[in-house]
Amino acid sequence: TGITQAEVDASVTVMKAFEANAAWLRSFGLDPELETGPTWAFATVGDFDLRRSVFEDPNVDTKKLPAGYRQWVNTKQTFMEFYGLSKRPRHLREMVSALALEPMVRVDPRPQLGSGNDGYHNVPKGHPHAEAATDEIGGGGEERGRTSGAQVDAISTETTETTESGGKRAGLEDTRELARVVKCMLEDGCVFELTSTSAGGGCSPSATSTSAPTSTSTSRCVVEPPPAAVHEVP
């Protein structure tokens, strides 16, 4: 993950981290308890972290977790349904490749925080990691410079979960990559809906139910994040 033991030892407790994250959400006008304000949800790559990892962590007091941490959008499921694929992408890199986005790679293994160098950059055109998937999904804004609407039957599996240097992918990089994928899907006309919930989860009282293709979903509510919070990709 790129996280050192020293950073873990110096960090706050996991519950303090949840409190800080909830405060960050409020700074955007989003209610972690889903009782007021606009409807929102986390976008994830899979279900494991919020469905199992959090609730199996002995350091997490799940009774204190706001409702917003109990429901989310599994982007892999939404990606498959929206683009009409026969199977879900295996991981984030497949979605980046299928959208013909230039992957972000880590060029500095330990960037200095506050230095203005976050350790990432867009791969230049022609870089081997910037090769588009064999089957591309067209559209999605100026970043790709294509016309929206093209569909595919499958996505390339010749992708990797490692960075340019061969190390494991970092959380910050994955977050930025996922934001770019979500942005492109929104620009292609995708309406994101809740796909998953954990124990005690459920739709926000203010959410609007809607029909959707049959899937493994346990909840279906329209998610309408504030445009500024979604479209402004770091």
ROGUZA-566691 format. One line per 5 residues: number of its first residue (from 0); for each residue x, y, z of N, C-alpha, C. Coordinates in steps of 0.001 Angstrom, whole numbers. Example, Ala and Ser with C-alpha at 12.3 -4.5 7.8 and 13.67 -1.06 7.14 Angstrom:
! ROGUZA-566691
0) 13190:-5690:7800:12300:-4500:7800:13200:-3300:7800  12850:-2250:7080:13670:-1060:7140:12900:30:7870
***
This chain:
! ROGUZA-566691
0) 812:-1211:0:0:0:0:845:1260:0  2143:1140:253:2999:2307:341:2992:2942:1717  2286:2345:2677:2218:2875:4039:3261:2174:4894  4036:2939:5635:5083:2359:6474:4559:2104:7883  5250:1250:8625:4867:970:9996:4991:2217:10857
5) 5992:3047:10568:6178:4292:11323:4960:5201:11175  4400:5252:9968:3204:6065:9740:2014:5494:10498  1924:4173:10554:843:3532:11297:971:3840:12783  2182:3724:13312:2410:3959:14736:2106:5397:15136  2324:6332:14221:2129:7752:14527:711:8234:14215
10) -112:7367:13673:-1444:7785:13241:-2444:7767:14387  -3613:8353:14141:-4686:8348:15127:-5377:6988:15102  -6252:6748:16075:-7004:5498:16092:-7987:5478:14923  -8453:4292:14576:-9340:4172:13420:-10650:4923:13646  -11150:4955:14891:-12384:5687:15154:-12173:7191:15017
15) -10999:7687:15406:-10680:9101:15203:-10614:9408:13708  -10117:8446:12945:-10046:8631:11494:-11453:8714:10900  -12373:7886:11393:-13757:7962:10927:-14375:9314:11278  -14071:9809:12487:-14597:11112:12899:-14069:12221:11998  -12785:12135:11657:-12186:13141:10775:-12805:13074:9383
20) -13067:11847:8916:-13678:11691:7602:-15099:12244:7594  -15837:12013:8676:-17201:12534:8766:-17194:14063:8762  -16205:14651:9451:-16083:16113:9458:-15765:16632:8059  -14943:15885:7331:-14602:16266:5956:-15842:16226:5067  -16679:15208:5244:-17919:15125:4471:-18816:16328:4754
25) -18912:16709:6032:-19752:17854:6398:-19253:19142:5760  -17940:19234:5534:-17388:20444:4917:-17901:20625:3492  -18419:19551:2884:-19009:19620:1550:-20536:19672:1615  -21069:19826:2823:-22516:19878:2975:-23186:18525:2936  -22421:17455:3172:-22964:16096:3146:-23132:15581:4568
30) -24295:15060:4884:-24595:14559:6220:-24199:13088:6336  -23212:12759:7190:-22805:11354:7349:-23949:10452:7805  -24945:11037:8499:-26074:10242:8993:-27187:10100:7957  -27066:10781:6821:-28042:10698:5732:-29430:11180:6136  -29489:12101:7098:-30779:12593:7565:-31175:13906:6905
35) -30192:14695:6474:-30470:15982:5849:-29564:16172:4638  -29867:17205:3862:-28995:17550:2752:-29154:16632:1561  -28252:16774:572:-28351:15970:-656:-28043:14500:-409  -28596:13652:-1261:-28308:12222:-1203:-26898:11977:-1728  -26133:11150:-1047:-24759:10880:-1460:-24407:9449:-1071
40) -23306:8963:-1597:-22808:7636:-1229:-21344:7528:-1613  -20638:6647:-933:-19255:6349:-1290:-19234:5521:-2567  -18248:5772:-3413:-17997:4922:-4576:-16808:4038:-4235  -16947:2738:-4417:-15891:1797:-4061:-15546:903:-5249  -14443:189:-5123:-14070:-827:-6112:-14258:-2178:-5426
45) -15483:-2679:-5443:-15791:-3912:-4742:-16558:-3641:-3461  -16890:-4717:-2754:-17699:-4629:-1535:-16938:-4959:-257  -15741:-5510:-383:-15083:-6100:779:-14842:-5108:1917  -14298:-3928:1604:-13876:-3008:2660:-15028:-2579:3565  -16126:-2121:2974:-17231:-1616:3787:-18176:-2715:4253
50) -18216:-3826:3556:-19123:-4904:3966:-18495:-5797:5027  -17187:-6067:4935:-16563:-7004:5866:-15421:-6406:6664  -14474:-5787:5969:-13254:-5344:6634:-13539:-4421:7810  -14379:-3428:7601:-14692:-2474:8668:-15381:-3166:9832  -16343:-4022:9535:-17148:-4621:10593:-16454:-5792:11285
55) -15381:-6281:10715:-14617:-7343:11367:-13403:-6804:12110  -13180:-5496:12024:-12045:-4874:12706:-12401:-4664:14175  -11669:-5289:15108:-11996:-5151:16528:-11804:-3727:17049  -11101:-2890:16286:-10874:-1510:16713:-11990:-562:16274  -12955:-1081:15540:-14053:-253:15047:-15300:-497:15890
60) -15829:572:16475:-17089:490:17209:-18205:723:16194  -18708:-352:15628:-19661:-232:14523:-20958:465:14931  -21295:432:16214:-22517:1091:16667:-22421:2604:16528  -21199:3113:16459:-21004:4560:16350:-20829:5032:14907  -20800:4102:13971:-20612:4491:12578:-21893:5106:12016
65) -21801:6275:11385:-22975:6893:10770:-23540:6019:9652  -24791:6259:9314:-25472:5450:8298:-24783:5507:6944  -24097:6613:6659:-23436:6761:5367:-22341:5751:5111  -21837:5130:6177:-20777:4132:6026:-21347:2723:5870  -22650:2622:5779:-23298:1312:5680:-23964:1083:4323
70) -23748:1981:3380:-24279:1800:2030:-23324:2465:1050  -23215:1912:-147:-22230:2427:-1085:-22557:1981:-2503  -21782:2508:-3448:-21898:2135:-4856:-20673:1314:-5230  -20873:60:-5560:-19791:-782:-6062:-19603:-425:-7534  -18568:354:-7832:-18377:867:-9186:-18212:-253:-10203
75) -17631:-1369:-9811:-17463:-2481:-10751:-18815:-2995:-11235  -19779:-3092:-10320:-21116:-3551:-10692:-21797:-2538:-11614  -21719:-1254:-11235:-22344:-207:-12043:-21692:-105:-13412  -20372:-249:-13461:-19626:-193:-14718:-20108:-1280:-15672  -20251:-2494:-15154:-20697:-3615:-15982:-22101:-3362:-16529
80) -23009:-2920:-15665:-24394:-2716:-16080:-24520:-1556:-17068  -23839:-443:-16787:-23998:746:-17619:-23448:544:-19025  -22288:-123:-19124:-21672:-318:-20430:-22066:-1645:-21086  -22975:-2387:-20450:-23492:-3609:-21052:-22462:-4706:-21199  -21567:-4846:-20227:-20533:-5872:-20298:-21069:-7214:-19814
85) -20425:-8284:-20229:-20860:-9622:-19843:-20365:-10013:-18455  -19369:-9314:-17940:-18863:-9608:-16606:-18281:-8342:-15994  -18139:-8382:-14673:-17602:-7220:-13980:-16095:-7112:-14188  -15563:-5885:-14258:-14106:-5740:-14299:-13510:-6299:-13018  -12323:-6874:-13119:-11701:-7490:-11953:-11176:-6465:-10966
90) -10728:-5326:-11473:-10146:-4322:-10590:-10168:-2957:-11264  -9708:-1960:-10543:-9763:-576:-11003:-9008:-362:-12302  -7852:-977:-12441:-7029:-757:-13628:-7758:-1175:-14906  -8586:-2211:-14823:-9343:-2620:-16006:-10328:-1536:-16431  -10944:-869:-15468:-11885:197:-15812:-11158:1385:-16422
95) -10007:1729:-15860:-9202:2827:-16404:-8810:2523:-17844  -8366:1299:-18086:-7929:901:-19418:-9095:871:-20403  -10238:331:-19975:-11395:232:-20862:-11922:1598:-21269  -11750:2595:-20403:-12185:3951:-20711:-11143:4717:-21510  -10032:4044:-21836:-8948:4661:-22612:-8371:5879:-21910
100) -8327:5830:-20573:-7696:6891:-19798:-6213:6589:-19655  -5399:7617:-19588:-3979:7416:-19353:-3792:7151:-17861  -3285:5983:-17484:-3133:5658:-16067:-2202:6628:-15364  -2451:6814:-14088:-1546:7595:-13255:-584:6615:-12606  703:6908:-12635:1680:6024:-12012:2455:6804:-10983
105) 3024:6079:-10052:3793:6689:-8989:5229:6857:-9447  5744:8088:-9428:7103:8319:-9897:8066:8570:-8745  7537:8872:-7576:8364:9081:-6391:7816:8170:-5314  8553:7135:-4880:8005:6165:-3935:7605:6770:-2604  8251:7856:-2168:7903:8491:-904:7845:10003:-1091
110) 6815:10558:-1724:6737:12000:-1928:6649:12731:-601  7185:13931:-550:7162:14724:667:5862:15501:730  5099:15286:1793:3831:15969:1947:4070:17457:2143  3233:18260:1503:3354:19700:1648:4386:20317:742  5078:19515:-46:6136:20034:-908:5595:20470:-2260
115) 4311:20163:-2516:3746:20458:-3825:3959:19317:-4798  4755:18328:-4391:4987:17152:-5222:4263:15982:-4590  3131:15600:-5186:2356:14510:-4598:2817:13149:-5079  3854:13124:-5935:4420:11851:-6350:3714:11196:-7512  2786:11903:-8151:2049:11299:-9244:2054:12214:-10467
120) 1887:11635:-11615:1705:12423:-12825:981:11574:-13849  410:12218:-14834:-234:11468:-15914:822:10882:-16827  627:9655:-17245:1591:9003:-18125:1546:9680:-19485  2696:10041:-20061:2694:10673:-21380:2163:9739:-22458  1646:10315:-23521:1175:9496:-24641:2345:8684:-25192
125) 2085:7434:-25544:3135:6578:-26049:3775:5720:-24978  3550:6075:-23692:4077:5265:-22594:3377:3913:-22628  4093:2817:-22369:3458:1492:-22441:2240:1352:-21546  2220:2076:-20411:1071:1973:-19520:-113:2780:-20029  99:3584:-21049:-983:4425:-21561:-1703:3787:-22734
130) -1325:2552:-23099:-1983:1889:-24215:-3436:1590:-23875  -4318:1897:-24779:-5745:1676:-24548:-6047:189:-24592  -7168:-172:-23993:-7595:-1568:-24027:-7946:-1962:-25453  -7916:-3263:-25712:-8268:-3752:-27041:-9690:-3341:-27398  -10607:-3465:-26441:-11987:-3023:-26634:-12179:-1768:-25807
135) -12445:-644:-26462:-12542:622:-25755:-13990:1043:-25586  -14212:1835:-24538:-15499:2467:-24330:-15318:3921:-24715  -16093:4420:-25646:-15902:5779:-26134:-16588:6795:-25253  -16225:8058:-25459:-16906:9155:-24791:-16335:9464:-23434  -17040:10341:-22702:-16631:10639:-21347:-15851:11912:-21209
140) -16027:12887:-22084:-15448:14194:-21853:-14173:14476:-22602  -13656:15672:-22348:-12504:16170:-23079:-11253:15343:-22838  -11155:14718:-21650:-9932:13997:-21307:-9634:12901:-22317  -10682:12274:-22870:-10479:11198:-23833:-10661:11666:-25267  -11361:12790:-25467:-11502:13348:-26797:-12234:12457:-27769
145) -13229:11701:-27291:-13995:10817:-28164:-15475:11148:-28065  -16239:10572:-28951:-17678:10777:-28949:-18334:9772:-28021  -19235:10254:-27172:-19904:9378:-26220:-20777:8355:-26924  -20994:7232:-26236:-21976:6281:-26707:-21445:4954:-27185  -20168:4821:-27477:-19639:3543:-27960:-19745:2496:-26865
150) -20071:1269:-27242:-20226:194:-26275:-19259:-938:-26589  -19008:-1790:-25605:-18119:-2928:-25808:-18764:-4178:-25240  -18263:-5332:-25650:-18748:-6607:-25141:-17839:-7166:-24061  -16616:-6692:-24016:-15647:-7195:-23041:-14595:-6137:-22815  -13832:-6311:-21752:-12740:-5394:-21477:-11439:-6167:-21448
155) -10372:-5479:-21754:-9075:-6127:-21797:-8685:-6640:-20422  -8084:-7813:-20376:-7606:-8362:-19106:-6106:-8196:-18964  -5489:-7548:-19950:-4046:-7357:-19898:-3715:-6085:-19138  -4099:-6071:-17857:-3855:-4927:-17002:-3179:-5404:-15739  -2721:-4478:-14938:-1956:-4850:-13757:-2347:-4020:-12559
160) -2148:-4568:-11391:-2443:-3863:-10157:-1186:-3248:-9552  -97:-3226:-10278:1142:-2672:-9751:1446:-1329:-10380  2307:-557:-9728:2713:730:-10248:3851:541:-11227  4311:1654:-11814:5377:1588:-12809:6632:930:-12249  6921:1193:-10962:8130:650:-10358:7964:-799:-9926
165) 6741:-1341:-10084:6506:-2731:-9717:5970:-2901:-8315  5816:-1794:-7570:5321:-1879:-6212:3806:-1979:-6171  3259:-2192:-4973:1815:-2280:-4826:1186:-902:-5022  -73:-920:-5449:-775:337:-5675:-1047:1036:-4355  -975:2372:-4366:-1180:3163:-3164:-2623:3645:-3087
170) -3118:3821:-1853:-4495:4245:-1658:-4811:5583:-2287  -3889:6540:-2176:-4123:7858:-2752:-4243:7775:-4266  -3388:6983:-4881:-3448:6811:-6335:-4770:6169:-6746  -5173:5139:-6025:-6429:4465:-6352:-7619:5410:-6227  -7602:6266:-5205:-8697:7212:-5006:-8816:8160:-6187
175) -7685:8649:-6655:-7702:9559:-7793:-8130:8844:-9073  -7655:7627:-9250:-8043:6863:-10433:-9556:6601:-10433  -10096:6230:-9269:-11527:5958:-9177:-12333:7223:-9462  -11853:8370:-8969:-12549:9635:-9232:-12604:9922:-10728  -11536:9613:-11439:-11508:9837:-12889:-12485:8906:-13606
180) -12551:7652:-13149:-13485:6694:-13746:-14923:7160:-13528  -15248:7549:-12287:-16600:8007:-11968:-16954:9244:-12788  -16017:10167:-12913:-16245:11387:-13694:-16592:11048:-15144  -15836:10142:-15739:-16098:9752:-17124:-17454:9071:-17268  -17803:8237:-16304:-19095:7556:-16367:-20242:8552:-16261
185) -20092:9552:-15389:-21113:10590:-15271:-21268:11348:-16579  -20130:11666:-17199:-20169:12406:-18457:-20752:11562:-19591  -20662:10247:-19462:-21264:9351:-20452:-22757:9143:-20193  -23266:9739:-19099:-24694:9663:-18812:-25100:8657:-17762  -24146:8088:-17047:-24466:7089:-16023:-25129:7749:-14813
190) -26205:7146:-14322:-26842:7551:-13075:-26436:6530:-12022  -25693:6968:-11032:-25202:6047:-10011:-26297:5754:-8991  -26436:4479:-8665:-27409:4028:-7685:-26708:3161:-6654  -27281:3098:-5461:-26712:2230:-4439:-26751:790:-4926  -25676:74:-4695:-25632:-1337:-5069:-25530:-2246:-3855
195) -25052:-1718:-2729:-24720:-2597:-1614:-24960:-1921:-277  -25259:-2735:727:-25382:-2256:2093:-24732:-3264:3029  -24412:-2798:4229:-23906:-3690:5268:-24959:-3775:6358  -24639:-4469:7441:-25591:-4637:8529:-26077:-3283:9025  -27380:-3117:9067:-27935:-1862:9550:-28005:-790:8492
200) -27573:-1115:7262:-27582:-121:6199:-28958:13:5587  -29081:946:4687:-30350:1145:4019:-30375:2466:3307  -31434:2716:2598:-31554:3944:1831:-31805:5123:2747  -31301:6253:2347:-31592:7487:3051:-33078:7774:2936  -33707:8314:4001:-35127:8631:3911:-35446:9579:2765
205) -34451:10404:2371:-34694:11378:1312:-34398:10827:-70  -33877:9592:-130:-33514:9019:-1425:-34757:8594:-2192  -34639:8567:-3490:-35756:8200:-4351:-35509:6831:-4960  -36428:5911:-4738:-36274:4579:-5308:-36458:4630:-6811  -35796:3728:-7508:-35910:3690:-8959:-35680:2273:-9435
210) -36205:1940:-10578:-35981:612:-11132:-34604:542:-11743  -34054:-661:-11828:-32714:-838:-12376:-32568:-2275:-12819  -31556:-2574:-13662:-31336:-3954:-14098:-31119:-4882:-12912  -31546:-6120:-13034:-31369:-7097:-11971:-29889:-7347:-11720  -29500:-7374:-10449:-28108:-7629:-10088:-28082:-8202:-8691
215) -26904:-8233:-8092:-26769:-8738:-6734:-27043:-7646:-5725  -27579:-6525:-6151:-27795:-5383:-5284:-28777:-5713:-4173  -28570:-5078:-3025:-29494:-5224:-1918:-30284:-3950:-1708  -29910:-2878:-2389:-30592:-1611:-2232:-30493:-839:-3529  -31554:-112:-3881:-31534:673:-5105:-32094:2058:-4825
220) -31251:3014:-4633:-31660:4389:-4422:-30831:5278:-5324  -31446:6301:-5882:-30706:7216:-6732:-29706:7990:-5893  -28484:8086:-6369:-27444:8841:-5682:-27103:10057:-6517  -27283:11243:-5969:-27035:12470:-6703:-26016:13317:-5952  -24711:13025:-6087:-23678:13786:-5392:-23635:15213:-5904
225) -23211:16169:-5055:-23057:17545:-5516:-22077:17596:-6678  -22397:18253:-7783:-21513:18274:-8952:-20094:18696:-8637  -19922:19708:-7775:-18576:20199:-7489:-17732:19144:-6804  -18388:18295:-6001:-17646:17281:-5262:-17271:16102:-6144  -18011:15896:-7243:-17776:14735:-8093:-16895:15073:-9279
230) -17191:16180:-9948:-16526:16472:-11212:-15145:17071:-11038  -14833:17606:-9869:-13519:18197:-9654:-12546:17112:-9235  -11871:16500:-10191:-10949:15400:-9930:-9571:15968:-9640  -8943:15566:-8539:-7597:16092:-8217:-6618:15824:-9340
***
